[in-house]
Amino acid sequence: MSDATSGTIAAARAYAGAGNFKLAEQHLKEVLATDPNNNDACEAWCELLTKQKKWAELETFAKSWIGRDGQNERAYTYLFGSYVAREDRTNATAVLERFRELFPEHVQQHLAFQRLLDANCGENASGLDSTIEAFESAGDQAQVLRFQSQAAFRRSDFAEAIRLGDRSWQAGYRETSFASYMAMICFRSFRFGKSRQYARFALRAEPGHPVATELLVLTRLVWFPPFLLAHALLFVPARVNSDRRLGVIFGNPWVIALASIILFGSLAAPLNAATVFAVFVLMFCYCAYAPFIGKIAAFAYRNGAPTIRLSGY
């Protein structure tokens, strides 16, 4: 590979790291147009798609890469990741089995893939214990704390989830998705200052991150009394329900509006102009806030199972 090609790929990675995905794409397309089998360029392209969470495109490209080089370990790794990110356990399992057949000597990677599959594509938190054990064996304390935090979150022990997450962050686990996760659970637990802090961390790493951006705004808006009431009504009852069904249901403004009109109507019969105006103002503010909470709750309730990943949001 020429120095010019290496420089172009390095520049693409730098642009991607800075969040300039358009320029990164232009540089990599230039290399791949002349040398589609350039492994470094292919890997950089997969990294770019991963950063943008374009899982379907990543799947397509990884398959084409495997079609050109059926023994490429990195291509299978990215194909596996594209399925895990979308919680597609069936296809992820098939890729893992094929990987084991092709690379029987990579025992540690088989183990790591299985842990990722169990942790991210399971129906509950049962896969986390084995994942934690695997990282304990590897001596990776930051990852151990990260998964312990996720396990606590799935048990609805939010205070413990935040404590362990803080320790994981301090131990050096600084992924953007983890910062967004911490911002979400802190916001979820009324720790708005800490939520803003983690949201800013996520936005520094990935400008425009949708969840972090939304949370950064909501941590300010929530202090407006009707919004604080909405926050309490949506999240406090859901403390006993880690899969967020309550948040998804009550985050629907039509559900909230109907319930509130019935409630206020029953408390203020016969209705008068002042009551109608008060209900209208309250519901206008409430419904302006609730859809955001509904979306935040929805990403925590995906495919019928609790999850902490923010990819694809």
C-alpha positions as CSV (number, residue, x, y, z in Angstrom):
1,M,0.0,0.0,0.0
2,S,1.4,3.4,-1.0
3,D,2.1,6.2,1.4
4,A,-0.5,8.3,-0.4
5,T,-3.2,5.7,0.2
6,S,-2.1,5.3,3.8
7,G,-2.3,9.0,4.3
8,T,-5.8,9.2,2.7
9,I,-7.1,6.4,5.1
10,A,-5.5,8.1,8.1
11,A,-7.1,11.4,7.1
12,A,-10.5,9.7,6.8
13,R,-10.2,8.2,10.2
14,A,-9.2,11.7,11.6
15,Y,-12.3,13.3,10.0
16,A,-14.5,10.5,11.3
17,G,-13.1,11.0,14.8
18,A,-13.9,14.7,14.6
19,G,-17.4,14.0,13.5
20,N,-17.0,15.1,9.9
21,F,-18.4,11.9,8.4
22,K,-19.0,13.4,4.9
23,L,-15.3,14.2,4.4
24,A,-14.3,10.8,5.8
25,E,-16.7,9.1,3.4
26,Q,-15.2,11.1,0.4
27,H,-11.6,10.0,1.3
28,L,-12.5,6.3,1.8
29,K,-14.6,6.2,-1.4
30,E,-11.5,7.5,-3.3
31,V,-9.4,4.6,-2.0
32,L,-12.1,1.9,-2.4
33,A,-12.8,3.0,-5.9
34,T,-9.2,2.1,-7.0
35,D,-8.6,-0.8,-4.6
36,P,-11.8,-2.4,-3.2
37,N,-9.8,-5.1,-1.5
38,N,-7.8,-2.7,0.6
39,N,-8.3,-4.2,4.1
40,D,-7.4,-1.0,5.9
41,A,-9.8,1.0,3.8
42,C,-12.6,-1.6,4.3
43,E,-12.0,-1.6,8.0
44,A,-12.1,2.2,8.1
45,W,-15.3,2.2,6.2
46,C,-16.9,-0.3,8.7
47,E,-15.7,1.9,11.5
48,L,-17.3,4.9,9.8
49,L,-20.6,3.1,9.4
50,T,-20.4,1.9,13.0
51,K,-19.9,5.5,14.3
52,Q,-23.0,6.6,12.4
53,K,-24.9,3.5,13.6
54,K,-25.8,2.6,10.0
55,W,-26.2,-1.1,10.9
56,A,-28.0,-2.2,7.7
57,E,-25.3,-0.6,5.5
58,L,-22.6,-2.2,7.7
59,E,-24.2,-5.6,7.3
60,T,-24.3,-5.1,3.5
61,F,-20.7,-3.9,3.3
62,A,-19.4,-6.6,5.6
63,K,-21.1,-9.3,3.5
64,S,-19.6,-7.9,0.3
65,W,-16.2,-7.8,2.0
66,I,-16.6,-11.5,3.0
67,G,-17.7,-12.2,-0.6
68,R,-14.3,-10.9,-1.8
69,D,-12.3,-12.4,1.1
70,G,-14.1,-15.3,2.8
71,Q,-11.3,-15.7,5.4
72,N,-11.2,-12.2,6.7
73,E,-11.6,-12.1,10.5
74,R,-12.3,-8.4,10.6
75,A,-15.2,-8.6,8.1
76,Y,-16.9,-11.3,10.2
77,T,-16.3,-9.2,13.3
78,Y,-18.2,-6.2,11.8
79,L,-20.9,-8.4,10.4
80,F,-21.4,-9.9,13.9
81,G,-21.5,-6.4,15.4
82,S,-24.1,-5.2,12.9
83,Y,-26.5,-8.0,14.1
84,V,-25.7,-7.6,17.8
85,A,-26.4,-3.8,17.6
86,R,-29.9,-4.6,16.3
87,E,-30.5,-7.4,18.8
88,D,-30.7,-10.0,16.0
89,R,-29.8,-13.0,18.0
90,T,-30.5,-15.5,15.2
91,N,-28.2,-14.0,12.6
92,A,-25.5,-13.1,15.2
93,T,-25.5,-16.7,16.4
94,A,-25.1,-17.9,12.8
95,V,-22.1,-15.6,12.2
96,L,-20.5,-16.7,15.5
97,E,-20.8,-20.4,14.5
98,R,-19.2,-19.6,11.1
99,F,-16.5,-17.6,12.9
100,R,-15.8,-20.6,15.1
101,E,-15.5,-22.9,12.1
102,L,-13.1,-20.6,10.2
103,F,-11.0,-19.5,13.1
104,P,-11.0,-22.3,15.7
105,E,-7.7,-21.0,17.2
106,H,-9.3,-17.7,18.3
107,V,-10.8,-19.1,21.5
108,Q,-10.7,-15.9,23.5
109,Q,-12.5,-14.1,20.7
110,H,-15.2,-16.8,20.6
111,L,-15.7,-16.2,24.3
112,A,-15.9,-12.5,23.9
113,F,-18.4,-12.8,21.0
114,Q,-20.6,-15.2,23.1
115,R,-20.5,-12.7,26.0
116,L,-21.6,-9.9,23.8
117,L,-24.4,-12.0,22.3
118,D,-25.7,-13.0,25.7
119,A,-25.4,-9.5,27.1
120,N,-27.0,-7.7,24.2
121,C,-29.4,-10.1,22.6
122,G,-30.9,-11.9,25.5
123,E,-34.4,-11.5,26.9
124,N,-33.2,-10.6,30.4
125,A,-30.1,-9.8,32.3
126,S,-29.1,-13.5,32.8
127,G,-26.3,-13.2,30.3
128,L,-24.6,-10.5,32.3
129,D,-23.2,-12.7,35.0
130,S,-21.1,-14.7,32.6
131,T,-20.0,-11.5,30.8
132,I,-18.9,-10.0,34.1
133,E,-16.9,-13.2,34.9
134,A,-15.2,-13.1,31.5
135,F,-14.0,-9.5,32.1
136,E,-13.0,-10.3,35.7
137,S,-10.8,-13.1,34.3
138,A,-9.3,-10.7,31.8
139,G,-8.6,-8.2,34.6
140,D,-10.6,-5.4,32.9
141,Q,-12.1,-3.6,35.9
142,A,-13.7,-0.8,33.9
143,Q,-15.7,-3.3,31.8
144,V,-16.6,-5.3,35.0
145,L,-18.1,-2.2,36.6
146,R,-19.9,-1.2,33.3
147,F,-21.7,-4.5,33.2
148,Q,-22.4,-4.5,36.9
149,S,-24.0,-1.1,36.4
150,Q,-26.2,-2.5,33.6
151,A,-27.2,-5.5,35.7
152,A,-28.2,-3.1,38.5
153,F,-30.2,-1.0,36.1
154,R,-32.1,-4.1,34.9
155,R,-32.9,-4.9,38.5
156,S,-34.3,-1.4,38.9
157,D,-31.6,-0.6,41.4
158,F,-30.9,2.8,39.9
159,A,-28.8,4.3,42.7
160,E,-26.4,1.3,42.5
161,A,-26.4,1.5,38.6
162,I,-25.3,5.1,38.8
163,R,-22.7,4.4,41.5
164,L,-21.1,1.6,39.5
165,G,-21.4,3.5,36.3
166,D,-19.5,6.5,37.8
167,R,-16.7,4.1,38.9
168,S,-16.5,2.5,35.5
169,W,-16.2,6.0,33.9
170,Q,-13.5,6.9,36.4
171,A,-11.7,3.6,35.6
172,G,-11.4,4.6,32.0
173,Y,-14.5,3.3,30.1
174,R,-15.4,6.4,28.1
175,E,-17.5,5.1,25.2
176,T,-20.1,7.6,23.8
177,S,-22.9,5.1,24.2
178,F,-22.0,4.6,27.9
179,A,-22.0,8.4,28.5
180,S,-25.5,8.5,27.0
181,Y,-26.6,5.6,29.1
182,M,-25.3,7.4,32.2
183,A,-27.0,10.6,31.2
184,M,-30.3,8.7,30.7
185,I,-30.3,6.8,34.0
186,C,-29.2,10.0,36.0
187,F,-32.1,11.9,34.4
188,R,-34.4,9.0,35.1
189,S,-33.4,9.2,38.8
190,F,-33.8,13.0,39.1
191,R,-30.1,13.6,39.2
192,F,-30.3,16.4,36.6
193,G,-26.9,18.0,37.1
194,K,-25.1,14.7,36.7
195,S,-27.2,13.9,33.7
196,R,-26.1,17.2,32.0
197,Q,-22.5,16.3,32.7
198,Y,-22.7,12.9,31.0
199,A,-24.7,14.3,28.1
200,R,-22.0,16.9,27.5
201,F,-19.4,14.1,27.5
202,A,-21.4,12.3,24.9
203,L,-21.8,15.4,22.7
204,R,-18.1,16.2,22.8
205,A,-17.4,12.7,21.5
206,E,-20.3,12.7,19.0
207,P,-21.7,16.1,18.2
208,G,-25.4,16.0,17.6
209,H,-26.0,12.7,19.4
210,P,-29.8,12.6,19.5
211,V,-30.3,11.2,23.0
212,A,-27.6,13.4,24.7
213,T,-29.0,16.5,22.9
214,E,-32.5,15.8,24.0
215,L,-31.5,15.1,27.6
216,L,-29.4,18.2,27.8
217,V,-32.5,20.3,26.9
218,L,-34.8,18.3,29.1
219,T,-32.7,18.7,32.2
220,R,-33.4,22.5,31.9
221,L,-37.0,22.3,30.9
222,V,-37.9,19.8,33.7
223,W,-37.7,22.5,36.3
224,F,-40.8,24.2,34.8
225,P,-43.5,23.0,37.3
226,P,-45.9,21.2,34.8
227,F,-42.8,19.5,33.2
228,L,-41.6,18.4,36.6
229,L,-45.0,17.0,37.3
230,A,-44.9,15.1,34.0
231,H,-41.5,13.8,34.8
232,A,-42.6,12.6,38.2
233,L,-45.8,11.0,36.9
234,L,-44.0,9.2,34.1
235,F,-40.9,8.0,36.0
236,V,-41.7,7.6,39.7
237,P,-44.3,4.9,39.2
238,A,-42.0,3.2,36.7
239,R,-39.3,2.6,39.4
240,V,-40.9,-0.8,40.0
241,N,-40.9,-1.6,36.2
242,S,-37.5,-1.8,34.6
243,D,-38.8,-2.5,31.1
244,R,-40.4,0.9,31.0
245,R,-43.9,-0.2,29.8
246,L,-45.4,2.6,32.0
247,G,-43.1,5.2,30.4
248,V,-44.0,4.0,26.9
249,I,-47.7,4.1,27.7
250,F,-47.9,7.3,29.7
251,G,-45.5,9.0,27.3
252,N,-48.3,9.0,24.7
253,P,-49.7,12.6,25.0
254,W,-53.2,11.4,23.9
255,V,-53.3,8.9,26.8
256,I,-52.2,11.7,29.2
257,A,-54.7,14.2,27.8
258,L,-57.6,11.8,28.0
259,A,-56.7,10.8,31.6
260,S,-56.3,14.3,32.7
261,I,-59.5,15.6,31.2
262,I,-61.4,12.8,32.9
263,L,-59.6,13.5,36.2
264,F,-60.2,17.3,36.2
265,G,-63.7,16.9,34.9
266,S,-64.6,14.6,37.8
267,L,-63.1,17.0,40.3
268,A,-64.6,20.2,38.9
269,A,-68.2,19.5,38.0
270,P,-69.9,21.5,36.8
271,L,-67.1,22.9,34.5
272,N,-66.6,26.6,34.3
273,A,-64.4,28.8,32.1
274,A,-61.6,29.0,34.7
275,T,-61.4,25.3,35.1
276,V,-61.4,24.6,31.4
277,F,-58.6,27.2,30.9
278,A,-56.5,25.8,33.7
279,V,-56.8,22.2,32.3
280,F,-56.0,23.5,28.8
281,V,-52.8,25.3,30.0
282,L,-51.7,22.3,32.1
283,M,-52.2,19.8,29.4
284,F,-50.6,22.0,26.7
285,C,-47.4,22.1,28.9
286,Y,-47.7,18.5,29.9
287,C,-48.1,17.2,26.4
288,A,-45.3,19.4,25.1
289,Y,-43.0,17.5,27.5
290,A,-44.4,14.0,27.6
291,P,-43.5,12.8,24.0
292,F,-39.8,13.3,24.8
293,I,-40.1,11.2,27.9
294,G,-42.1,8.6,25.9
295,K,-39.2,8.4,23.4
296,I,-36.6,8.1,26.1
297,A,-38.7,5.3,27.7
298,A,-39.2,3.6,24.4
299,F,-35.5,3.2,23.7
300,A,-35.2,1.5,27.1
301,Y,-38.0,-0.9,26.1
302,R,-37.0,-2.5,22.8
303,N,-38.3,-5.7,21.4
304,G,-40.1,-6.5,24.7
305,A,-36.9,-6.6,26.8
306,P,-35.1,-4.0,29.0
307,T,-32.0,-2.7,27.4
308,I,-29.4,0.0,28.1
309,R,-27.9,0.3,24.6
310,L,-28.7,3.6,22.8
311,S,-27.7,2.5,19.3
312,G,-30.2,3.0,16.6
313,Y,-32.1,5.6,18.6
